[in-house]
Amino acid sequence: MGFWNNAGPAFGGLFGLLVFFGYLTLLVMIIADLFRDPKISGWGKAVWLVFLVFVPVLTGLVYLIARGRAMAAREHERDDRGREYVDDYGATSQYNPNDEILKAQGLLRDGAISQAEYDRIQQASMSE
């Protein structure tokens, strides 16, 4: 009987920790989204932060209800930009040497650069 008397508070404490860390994660996500959104002015961000500090649970719920859909759209857009370039090994990067070579080919075709410059750009792109 001693185990069951101690198990209830232990599981209650673990559940409380789970809820606390979940809320903390949500709060960090809200603050990150708030600062990533270019549509909100500096004063608007300051007001949201003041309310998040003094009335955190209610403000978090209001933010999710009022701006949750736009928050999800910004996150999806950010994920899509992160997956923009994937190399053969599955790693992502913002620099794609193939794009540089294609741009150089266009410049060479238009006569804006010489063949020697194109060869230099192609060699530099392949070495990176």
Secondary structure, DSSP 8 states (H G I E B T S, - for coil): -HHHHHHHHHHHHHHHHHHHHHHHHHHHHHHHHHHH-TTS-HHHHHHHHHHHHHSHHHHHHHHHHHHHHHHHHHHHHHHHHHTS-B-TTS-B-S--HHHHHHHHHHHHHHTSS-HHHHHHHHHHHHH-
